[in-house]
Amino acid sequence: MAWIRSGYCCRCGECCIGDPFGEDDKAEANPRISQLMRRSAPVAGYCPLYELRELGFEHNGFCAGHTGAVPAGAEDPYYLAGCNVWPDHPDQIIDKPHCTFKFDWRDD
């Protein structure tokens, strides 16, 4: 029994609000945190991986950790370690009205 997610990431940026790490996590001695995650957030109040793009897109921000947002092989390890599979429960997007993911409950 589990929630099964379907749909796609529309890159609305609503899940990027807030920094997932504290200052202690960003210490140079922590090898799991990339240089992108150690930087100051380009957009105040958002994850350090959140970037602004040129006008003309439906949403004006995107995650720099996404596959396809950076050259192949340069994806951010934080994104590849979990951000790319989040959300995994419908409660996690209840306050994110632009999110395009859908969830179905499966009993099998």
A tleap script that builds the chain and sets N, CA, C and O, in Angstrom:
source leaprc.protein.ff14SB
mol = sequence {
  NMET ALA TRP ILE ARG SER GLY TYR CYS CYS
  ARG CYS GLY GLU CYS CYS ILE GLY ASP PRO
  PHE GLY GLU ASP ASP LYS ALA GLU ALA ASN
  PRO ARG ILE SER GLN LEU MET ARG ARG SER
  ALA PRO VAL ALA GLY TYR CYS PRO LEU TYR
  GLU LEU ARG GLU LEU GLY PHE GLU HIE ASN
  GLY PHE CYS ALA GLY HIE THR GLY ALA VAL
  PRO ALA GLY ALA GLU ASP PRO TYR TYR LEU
  ALA GLY CYS ASN VAL TRP PRO ASP HIE PRO
  ASP GLN ILE ILE ASP LYS PRO HIE CYS THR
  PHE LYS PHE ASP TRP ARG ASP CASP
}
set mol.1.N position { 0.845 -1.170 0.000 }
set mol.1.CA position { 0.000 0.000 0.000 }
set mol.1.C position { 0.896 1.241 0.000 }
set mol.1.O position { 1.787 1.402 0.834 }
set mol.2.N position { 0.620 2.091 -0.957 }
set mol.2.CA position { 1.461 3.288 -1.057 }
set mol.2.C position { 0.843 4.298 -2.000 }
set mol.2.O position { -0.011 3.967 -2.823 }
set mol.3.N position { 1.286 5.527 -1.866 }
set mol.3.CA position { 0.925 6.560 -2.814 }
set mol.3.C position { 1.826 6.425 -4.041 }
set mol.3.O position { 3.040 6.270 -3.911 }
set mol.4.N position { 1.236 6.485 -5.215 }
set mol.4.CA position { 1.980 6.440 -6.466 }
set mol.4.C position { 1.851 7.802 -7.133 }
set mol.4.O position { 0.744 8.273 -7.398 }
set mol.5.N position { 2.984 8.426 -7.400 }
set mol.5.CA position { 2.992 9.754 -8.009 }
set mol.5.C position { 2.998 9.644 -9.519 }
set mol.5.O position { 3.648 8.767 -10.088 }
set mol.6.N position { 2.276 10.531 -10.157 }
set mol.6.CA position { 2.315 10.630 -11.607 }
set mol.6.C position { 2.380 12.100 -11.988 }
set mol.6.O position { 2.229 12.977 -11.138 }
set mol.7.N position { 2.601 12.358 -13.237 }
set mol.7.CA position { 2.703 13.730 -13.703 }
set mol.7.C position { 4.145 14.125 -13.919 }
set mol.7.O position { 5.006 13.271 -14.127 }
set mol.8.N position { 4.408 15.398 -13.870 }
set mol.8.CA position { 5.737 15.923 -14.170 }
set mol.8.C position { 5.994 17.155 -13.312 }
set mol.8.O position { 5.070 17.742 -12.748 }
set mol.9.N position { 7.251 17.531 -13.227 }
set mol.9.CA position { 7.623 18.748 -12.513 }
set mol.9.C position { 7.459 19.916 -13.479 }
set mol.9.O position { 8.138 19.978 -14.503 }
set mol.10.N position { 6.567 20.831 -13.157 }
set mol.10.CA position { 6.338 22.001 -14.006 }
set mol.10.C position { 7.318 23.127 -13.686 }
set mol.10.O position { 7.285 24.180 -14.323 }
set mol.11.N position { 8.186 22.909 -12.704 }
set mol.11.CA position { 9.192 23.879 -12.269 }
set mol.11.C position { 8.567 25.180 -11.787 }
set mol.11.O position { 9.054 26.272 -12.080 }
set mol.12.N position { 7.477 25.036 -11.042 }
set mol.12.CA position { 6.815 26.230 -10.493 }
set mol.12.C position { 7.665 26.882 -9.413 }
set mol.12.O position { 7.535 28.082 -9.168 }
set mol.13.N position { 8.533 26.112 -8.764 }
set mol.13.CA position { 9.413 26.657 -7.737 }
set mol.13.C position { 8.816 26.701 -6.347 }
set mol.13.O position { 9.498 27.098 -5.402 }
set mol.14.N position { 7.564 26.305 -6.193 }
set mol.14.CA position { 6.928 26.378 -4.874 }
set mol.14.C position { 7.594 25.458 -3.859 }
set mol.14.O position { 7.596 25.762 -2.666 }
set mol.15.N position { 8.157 24.345 -4.305 }
set mol.15.CA position { 8.837 23.442 -3.375 }
set mol.15.C position { 10.254 23.915 -3.073 }
set mol.15.O position { 10.931 23.334 -2.224 }
set mol.16.N position { 10.709 24.961 -3.756 }
set mol.16.CA position { 12.060 25.491 -3.557 }
set mol.16.C position { 12.110 26.580 -2.497 }
set mol.16.O position { 13.188 27.076 -2.170 }
set mol.17.N position { 10.956 26.957 -1.957 }
set mol.17.CA position { 10.921 28.006 -0.945 }
set mol.17.C position { 11.537 27.462 0.342 }
set mol.17.O position { 11.142 26.406 0.836 }
set mol.18.N position { 12.498 28.192 0.869 }
set mol.18.CA position { 13.207 27.763 2.074 }
set mol.18.C position { 14.505 27.071 1.732 }
set mol.18.O position { 14.624 26.444 0.679 }
set mol.19.N position { 15.468 27.182 2.607 }
set mol.19.CA position { 16.775 26.560 2.422 }
set mol.19.C position { 16.766 25.226 3.153 }
set mol.19.O position { 16.533 25.196 4.362 }
set mol.20.N position { 17.014 24.115 2.450 }
set mol.20.CA position { 16.965 22.807 3.111 }
set mol.20.C position { 18.106 22.556 4.082 }
set mol.20.O position { 18.065 21.583 4.836 }
set mol.21.N position { 19.127 23.410 4.084 }
set mol.21.CA position { 20.276 23.218 4.948 }
set mol.21.C position { 20.506 24.415 5.840 }
set mol.21.O position { 20.227 25.552 5.459 }
set mol.22.N position { 21.016 24.154 7.034 }
set mol.22.CA position { 21.449 25.213 7.925 }
set mol.22.C position { 22.912 25.536 7.646 }
set mol.22.O position { 23.562 24.859 6.850 }
set mol.23.N position { 23.417 26.553 8.292 }
set mol.23.CA position { 24.804 26.966 8.052 }
set mol.23.C position { 25.802 25.863 8.417 }
set mol.23.O position { 26.833 25.730 7.759 }
set mol.24.N position { 25.512 25.069 9.458 }
set mol.24.CA position { 26.428 23.989 9.834 }
set mol.24.C position { 26.521 22.940 8.740 }
set mol.24.O position { 27.584 22.358 8.524 }
set mol.25.N position { 25.409 22.695 8.043 }
set mol.25.CA position { 25.408 21.720 6.956 }
set mol.25.C position { 26.282 22.171 5.796 }
set mol.25.O position { 26.807 21.348 5.045 }
set mol.26.N position { 26.435 23.479 5.654 }
set mol.26.CA position { 27.158 24.007 4.508 }
set mol.26.C position { 28.658 24.141 4.754 }
set mol.26.O position { 29.373 24.709 3.928 }
set mol.27.N position { 29.129 23.633 5.862 }
set mol.27.CA position { 30.553 23.724 6.168 }
set mol.27.C position { 31.376 23.053 5.076 }
set mol.27.O position { 30.961 22.046 4.501 }
set mol.28.N position { 32.522 23.609 4.803 }
set mol.28.CA position { 33.400 23.074 3.754 }
set mol.28.C position { 33.770 21.609 4.016 }
set mol.28.O position { 34.071 20.867 3.081 }
set mol.29.N position { 33.748 21.200 5.278 }
set mol.29.CA position { 34.128 19.830 5.612 }
set mol.29.C position { 33.057 18.812 5.242 }
set mol.29.O position { 33.309 17.608 5.300 }
set mol.30.N position { 31.887 19.264 4.871 }
set mol.30.CA position { 30.800 18.353 4.542 }
set mol.30.C position { 30.830 18.036 3.040 }
set mol.30.O position { 30.387 18.852 2.232 }
set mol.31.N position { 31.348 16.855 2.659 }
set mol.31.CA position { 31.523 16.553 1.231 }
set mol.31.C position { 30.220 16.315 0.465 }
set mol.31.O position { 30.214 16.381 -0.765 }
set mol.32.N position { 29.118 16.038 1.169 }
set mol.32.CA position { 27.886 15.751 0.451 }
set mol.32.C position { 27.187 17.015 -0.052 }
set mol.32.O position { 26.240 16.936 -0.835 }
set mol.33.N position { 27.649 18.159 0.392 }
set mol.33.CA position { 27.046 19.410 -0.027 }
set mol.33.C position { 27.881 20.001 -1.152 }
set mol.33.O position { 29.075 20.248 -0.984 }
set mol.34.N position { 27.255 20.222 -2.288 }
set mol.34.CA position { 27.967 20.749 -3.449 }
set mol.34.C position { 28.277 22.231 -3.291 }
set mol.34.O position { 27.779 22.888 -2.377 }
set mol.35.N position { 29.095 22.740 -4.180 }
set mol.35.CA position { 29.402 24.173 -4.179 }
set mol.35.C position { 28.145 25.000 -4.409 }
set mol.35.O position { 28.004 26.074 -3.825 }
set mol.36.N position { 27.224 24.521 -5.253 }
set mol.36.CA position { 25.983 25.255 -5.483 }
set mol.36.C position { 25.171 25.377 -4.205 }
set mol.36.O position { 24.578 26.425 -3.950 }
set mol.37.N position { 25.135 24.319 -3.394 }
set mol.37.CA position { 24.358 24.364 -2.168 }
set mol.37.C position { 25.036 25.217 -1.100 }
set mol.37.O position { 24.369 25.710 -0.191 }
set mol.38.N position { 26.349 25.396 -1.198 }
set mol.38.CA position { 27.065 26.202 -0.211 }
set mol.38.C position { 26.908 27.693 -0.462 }
set mol.38.O position { 27.124 28.498 0.444 }
set mol.39.N position { 26.540 28.068 -1.664 }
set mol.39.CA position { 26.463 29.493 -2.001 }
set mol.39.C position { 25.256 30.152 -1.338 }
set mol.39.O position { 24.336 29.479 -0.873 }
set mol.40.N position { 25.282 31.449 -1.307 }
set mol.40.CA position { 24.109 32.193 -0.849 }
set mol.40.C position { 23.021 32.019 -1.892 }
set mol.40.O position { 23.302 31.957 -3.088 }
set mol.41.N position { 21.805 31.943 -1.448 }
set mol.41.CA position { 20.689 31.744 -2.380 }
set mol.41.C position { 20.579 32.927 -3.338 }
set mol.41.O position { 20.541 34.073 -2.892 }
set mol.42.N position { 20.529 32.670 -4.647 }
set mol.42.CA position { 20.358 33.756 -5.617 }
set mol.42.C position { 19.043 34.511 -5.424 }
set mol.42.O position { 18.950 35.696 -5.742 }
set mol.43.N position { 18.031 33.818 -4.903 }
set mol.43.CA position { 16.740 34.437 -4.623 }
set mol.43.C position { 16.497 34.289 -3.126 }
set mol.43.O position { 16.365 33.172 -2.625 }
set mol.44.N position { 16.438 35.394 -2.420 }
set mol.44.CA position { 16.281 35.362 -0.967 }
set mol.44.C position { 15.073 34.527 -0.553 }
set mol.44.O position { 13.982 34.679 -1.102 }
set mol.45.N position { 15.281 33.641 0.425 }
set mol.45.CA position { 14.205 32.812 0.953 }
set mol.45.C position { 13.997 31.509 0.211 }
set mol.45.O position { 13.114 30.731 0.572 }
set mol.46.N position { 14.794 31.250 -0.820 }
set mol.46.CA position { 14.667 30.023 -1.604 }
set mol.46.C position { 15.906 29.145 -1.427 }
set mol.46.O position { 16.926 29.587 -0.898 }
set mol.47.N position { 15.799 27.915 -1.871 }
set mol.47.CA position { 16.912 26.975 -1.885 }
set mol.47.C position { 18.063 27.566 -2.705 }
set mol.47.O position { 17.813 28.259 -3.692 }
set mol.48.N position { 19.316 27.309 -2.318 }
set mol.48.CA position { 20.446 27.810 -3.107 }
set mol.48.C position { 20.487 27.282 -4.541 }
set mol.48.O position { 21.158 27.872 -5.387 }
set mol.49.N position { 19.791 26.193 -4.831 }
set mol.49.CA position { 19.753 25.672 -6.200 }
set mol.49.C position { 18.737 26.398 -7.082 }
set mol.49.O position { 18.718 26.199 -8.297 }
set mol.50.N position { 17.899 27.230 -6.484 }
set mol.50.CA position { 16.864 27.922 -7.247 }
set mol.50.C position { 17.472 29.112 -7.981 }
set mol.50.O position { 18.146 29.946 -7.377 }
set mol.51.N position { 17.230 29.181 -9.275 }
set mol.51.CA position { 17.746 30.251 -10.127 }
set mol.51.C position { 16.585 30.955 -10.809 }
set mol.51.O position { 15.511 30.378 -10.984 }
set mol.52.N position { 16.806 32.189 -11.188 }
set mol.52.CA position { 15.825 32.909 -12.000 }
set mol.52.C position { 16.214 32.770 -13.466 }
set mol.52.O position { 17.397 32.771 -13.804 }
set mol.53.N position { 15.227 32.653 -14.323 }
set mol.53.CA position { 15.487 32.589 -15.762 }
set mol.53.C position { 14.949 33.849 -16.410 }
set mol.53.O position { 14.298 34.675 -15.771 }
set mol.54.N position { 15.236 33.971 -17.680 }
set mol.54.CA position { 14.759 35.123 -18.434 }
set mol.54.C position { 13.234 35.141 -18.447 }
set mol.54.O position { 12.607 34.092 -18.304 }
set mol.55.N position { 12.641 36.287 -18.612 }
set mol.55.CA position { 11.188 36.402 -18.715 }
set mol.55.C position { 10.694 35.687 -19.975 }
set mol.55.O position { 11.460 35.461 -20.912 }
set mol.56.N position { 9.438 35.345 -19.985 }
set mol.56.CA position { 8.860 34.680 -21.141 }
set mol.56.C position { 8.508 33.227 -20.890 }
set mol.56.O position { 7.930 32.569 -21.755 }
set mol.57.N position { 8.852 32.716 -19.707 }
set mol.57.CA position { 8.486 31.351 -19.346 }
set mol.57.C position { 7.267 31.398 -18.445 }
set mol.57.O position { 6.991 32.421 -17.818 }
set mol.58.N position { 6.534 30.289 -18.377 }
set mol.58.CA position { 5.355 30.236 -17.504 }
set mol.58.C position { 5.747 30.548 -16.061 }
set mol.58.O position { 5.057 31.302 -15.374 }
set mol.59.N position { 6.852 29.968 -15.609 }
set mol.59.CA position { 7.376 30.227 -14.269 }
set mol.59.C position { 8.771 30.787 -14.448 }
set mol.59.O position { 9.527 30.283 -15.279 }
set mol.60.N position { 9.136 31.808 -13.701 }
set mol.60.CA position { 10.401 32.480 -13.960 }
set mol.60.C position { 11.571 31.945 -13.150 }
set mol.60.O position { 12.631 32.570 -13.121 }
set mol.61.N position { 11.407 30.807 -12.496 }
set mol.61.CA position { 12.499 30.204 -11.753 }
set mol.61.C position { 12.659 28.740 -12.120 }
set mol.61.O position { 11.768 28.134 -12.716 }
set mol.62.N position { 13.797 28.183 -11.761 }
set mol.62.CA position { 14.038 26.765 -12.013 }
set mol.62.C position { 15.089 26.252 -11.040 }
set mol.62.O position { 15.792 27.042 -10.411 }
set mol.63.N position { 15.198 24.944 -10.915 }
set mol.63.CA position { 16.184 24.306 -10.055 }
set mol.63.C position { 17.443 24.025 -10.861 }
set mol.63.O position { 17.401 23.305 -11.859 }
set mol.64.N position { 18.561 24.594 -10.426 }
set mol.64.CA position { 19.824 24.378 -11.125 }
set mol.64.C position { 20.354 22.960 -10.924 }
set mol.64.O position { 21.309 22.561 -11.590 }
set mol.65.N position { 19.755 22.202 -10.023 }
set mol.65.CA position { 20.189 20.835 -9.792 }
set mol.65.C position { 19.562 19.838 -10.732 }
set mol.65.O position { 20.030 18.703 -10.832 }
set mol.66.N position { 18.499 20.240 -11.434 }
set mol.66.CA position { 17.787 19.325 -12.325 }
set mol.66.C position { 18.666 18.788 -13.444 }
set mol.66.O position { 19.503 19.503 -13.995 }
set mol.67.N position { 18.461 17.512 -13.772 }
set mol.67.CA position { 19.041 16.966 -14.975 }
set mol.67.C position { 18.488 17.784 -16.135 }
set mol.67.O position { 17.280 18.006 -16.219 }
set mol.68.N position { 19.348 18.223 -17.012 }
set mol.68.CA position { 18.916 19.050 -18.134 }
set mol.68.C position { 19.094 20.538 -17.884 }
set mol.68.O position { 19.175 21.316 -18.834 }
set mol.69.N position { 19.158 20.946 -16.623 }
set mol.69.CA position { 19.357 22.366 -16.314 }
set mol.69.C position { 20.830 22.720 -16.314 }
set mol.69.O position { 21.202 23.889 -16.420 }
set mol.70.N position { 21.655 21.710 -16.195 }
set mol.70.CA position { 23.111 21.890 -16.182 }
set mol.70.C position { 23.707 20.875 -17.154 }
set mol.70.O position { 23.002 19.954 -17.569 }
set mol.71.N position { 24.979 21.008 -17.533 }
set mol.71.CA position { 25.585 20.024 -18.435 }
set mol.71.C position { 25.512 18.611 -17.862 }
set mol.71.O position { 25.562 18.427 -16.646 }
set mol.72.N position { 25.396 17.624 -18.732 }
set mol.72.CA position { 25.310 16.221 -18.311 }
set mol.72.C position { 26.468 15.878 -17.381 }
set mol.72.O position { 27.617 16.224 -17.653 }
set mol.73.N position { 26.157 15.195 -16.283 }
set mol.73.CA position { 27.153 14.801 -15.301 }
set mol.73.C position { 27.411 15.847 -14.240 }
set mol.73.O position { 28.141 15.583 -13.284 }
set mol.74.N position { 26.830 17.033 -14.382 }
set mol.74.CA position { 27.067 18.109 -13.413 }
set mol.74.C position { 25.854 18.330 -12.512 }
set mol.74.O position { 25.778 19.350 -11.826 }
set mol.75.N position { 24.907 17.395 -12.502 }
set mol.75.CA position { 23.722 17.542 -11.668 }
set mol.75.C position { 24.128 17.620 -10.202 }
set mol.75.O position { 25.103 16.999 -9.780 }
set mol.76.N position { 23.380 18.376 -9.450 }
set mol.76.CA position { 23.708 18.558 -8.045 }
set mol.76.C position { 23.415 17.287 -7.253 }
set mol.76.O position { 22.343 16.704 -7.415 }
set mol.77.N position { 24.346 16.839 -6.395 }
set mol.77.CA position { 24.121 15.614 -5.632 }
set mol.77.C position { 22.931 15.703 -4.679 }
set mol.77.O position { 22.288 14.689 -4.405 }
set mol.78.N position { 22.628 16.895 -4.171 }
set mol.78.CA position { 21.451 17.027 -3.306 }
set mol.78.C position { 20.192 16.709 -4.089 }
set mol.78.O position { 19.325 15.976 -3.611 }
set mol.79.N position { 20.090 17.250 -5.272 }
set mol.79.CA position { 18.928 16.970 -6.125 }
set mol.79.C position { 18.856 15.486 -6.449 }
set mol.79.O position { 17.787 14.884 -6.343 }
set mol.80.N position { 19.951 14.898 -6.833 }
set mol.80.CA position { 19.968 13.485 -7.215 }
set mol.80.C position { 19.752 12.559 -6.022 }
set mol.80.O position { 19.376 11.401 -6.204 }
set mol.81.N position { 19.984 13.053 -4.797 }
set mol.81.CA position { 19.826 12.220 -3.606 }
set mol.81.C position { 18.429 12.283 -3.011 }
set mol.81.O position { 18.153 11.576 -2.042 }
set mol.82.N position { 17.556 13.087 -3.543 }
set mol.82.CA position { 16.229 13.110 -2.951 }
set mol.82.C position { 15.290 14.151 -3.492 }
set mol.82.O position { 14.094 13.890 -3.619 }
set mol.83.N position { 15.787 15.314 -3.813 }
set mol.83.CA position { 14.912 16.378 -4.286 }
set mol.83.C position { 14.171 15.955 -5.556 }
set mol.83.O position { 13.048 16.398 -5.797 }
set mol.84.N position { 14.798 15.098 -6.366 }
set mol.84.CA position { 14.161 14.679 -7.613 }
set mol.84.C position { 13.034 13.674 -7.402 }
set mol.84.O position { 12.254 13.438 -8.325 }
set mol.85.N position { 12.925 13.075 -6.219 }
set mol.85.CA position { 11.830 12.145 -5.954 }
set mol.85.C position { 10.808 12.730 -4.981 }
set mol.85.O position { 9.868 12.045 -4.578 }
set mol.86.N position { 10.988 13.970 -4.612 }
set mol.86.CA position { 10.064 14.663 -3.733 }
set mol.86.C position { 9.108 15.449 -4.601 }
set mol.86.O position { 9.557 16.036 -5.586 }
set mol.87.N position { 7.853 15.501 -4.314 }
set mol.87.CA position { 7.119 14.951 -3.179 }
set mol.87.C position { 6.771 13.475 -3.388 }
set mol.87.O position { 6.661 13.006 -4.521 }
set mol.88.N position { 6.603 12.768 -2.300 }
set mol.88.CA position { 6.187 11.369 -2.394 }
set mol.88.C position { 4.875 11.102 -1.660 }
set mol.88.O position { 4.471 9.952 -1.487 }
set mol.89.N position { 4.219 12.176 -1.234 }
set mol.89.CA position { 2.937 12.058 -0.531 }
set mol.89.C position { 2.110 13.301 -0.865 }
set mol.89.O position { 2.661 14.401 -0.900 }
set mol.90.N position { 0.813 13.160 -1.110 }
set mol.90.CA position { 0.002 14.319 -1.492 }
set mol.90.C position { -0.050 15.436 -0.452 }
set mol.90.O position { -0.274 16.594 -0.805 }
set mol.91.N position { 0.152 15.107 0.827 }
set mol.91.CA position { 0.143 16.144 1.859 }
set mol.91.C position { 1.287 17.147 1.670 }
set mol.91.O position { 1.200 18.287 2.126 }
set mol.92.N position { 2.348 16.718 1.001 }
set mol.92.CA position { 3.511 17.584 0.823 }
set mol.92.C position { 3.268 18.709 -0.187 }
set mol.92.O position { 4.026 19.678 -0.226 }
set mol.93.N position { 2.220 18.585 -0.999 }
set mol.93.CA position { 1.950 19.633 -1.992 }
set mol.93.C position { 0.608 20.323 -1.768 }
set mol.93.O position { 0.152 21.091 -2.616 }
set mol.94.N position { -0.012 20.056 -0.650 }
set mol.94.CA position { -1.321 20.636 -0.380 }
set mol.94.C position { -1.277 22.163 -0.376 }
set mol.94.O position { -2.268 22.815 -0.706 }
set mol.95.N position { -0.138 22.729 -0.007 }
set mol.95.CA position { 0.011 24.184 0.019 }
set mol.95.C position { 0.780 24.718 -1.201 }
set mol.95.O position { 1.307 25.830 -1.170 }
set mol.96.N position { 0.838 23.918 -2.268 }
set mol.96.CA position { 1.552 24.285 -3.489 }
set mol.96.C position { 0.588 24.186 -4.683 }
set mol.96.O position { 0.609 23.197 -5.416 }
set mol.97.N position { -0.245 25.199 -4.875 }
set mol.97.CA position { -1.329 25.114 -5.858 }
set mol.97.C position { -0.887 24.973 -7.311 }
set mol.97.O position { -1.682 24.534 -8.142 }
set mol.98.N position { 0.343 25.327 -7.642 }
set mol.98.CA position { 0.792 25.223 -9.030 }
set mol.98.C position { 1.451 23.886 -9.348 }
set mol.98.O position { 1.744 23.606 -10.510 }
set mol.99.N position { 1.689 23.055 -8.331 }
set mol.99.CA position { 2.341 21.764 -8.544 }
set mol.99.C position { 1.461 20.878 -9.420 }
set mol.99.O position { 0.254 20.776 -9.198 }
set mol.100.N position { 2.072 20.239 -10.417 }
set mol.100.CA position { 1.323 19.419 -11.369 }
set mol.100.C position { 1.375 17.925 -11.065 }
set mol.100.O position { 0.824 17.128 -11.824 }
set mol.101.N position { 2.024 17.531 -9.975 }
set mol.101.CA position { 2.034 16.117 -9.629 }
set mol.101.C position { 0.656 15.685 -9.139 }
set mol.101.O position { -0.064 16.466 -8.515 }
set mol.102.N position { 0.300 14.447 -9.424 }
set mol.102.CA position { -0.954 13.831 -8.967 }
set mol.102.C position { -0.579 12.554 -8.208 }
set mol.102.O position { 0.473 11.965 -8.456 }
set mol.103.N position { -1.443 12.136 -7.289 }
set mol.103.CA position { -1.197 10.936 -6.507 }
set mol.103.C position { -2.406 10.017 -6.541 }
set mol.103.O position { -3.548 10.471 -6.479 }
set mol.104.N position { -2.140 8.720 -6.640 }
set mol.104.CA position { -3.165 7.688 -6.552 }
set mol.104.C position { -2.748 6.692 -5.478 }
set mol.104.O position { -1.577 6.329 -5.370 }
set mol.105.N position { -3.726 6.255 -4.686 }
set mol.105.CA position { -3.460 5.260 -3.653 }
set mol.105.C position { -3.556 3.874 -4.268 }
set mol.105.O position { -4.538 3.550 -4.936 }
set mol.106.N position { -2.524 3.051 -4.039 }
set mol.106.CA position { -2.521 1.678 -4.547 }
set mol.106.C position { -2.465 0.731 -3.368 }
set mol.106.O position { -1.629 0.883 -2.477 }
set mol.107.N position { -3.362 -0.253 -3.362 }
set mol.107.CA position { -3.409 -1.234 -2.279 }
set mol.107.C position { -2.517 -2.446 -2.517 }
set mol.107.O position { -2.335 -3.263 -1.614 }
set mol.108.N position { -1.965 -2.574 -3.708 }
set mol.108.CA position { -1.165 -3.770 -4.006 }
set mol.108.C position { 0.258 -3.684 -3.550 }
set mol.108.O position { 1.027 -4.626 -3.744 }
savepdb mol mol.pdb
quit
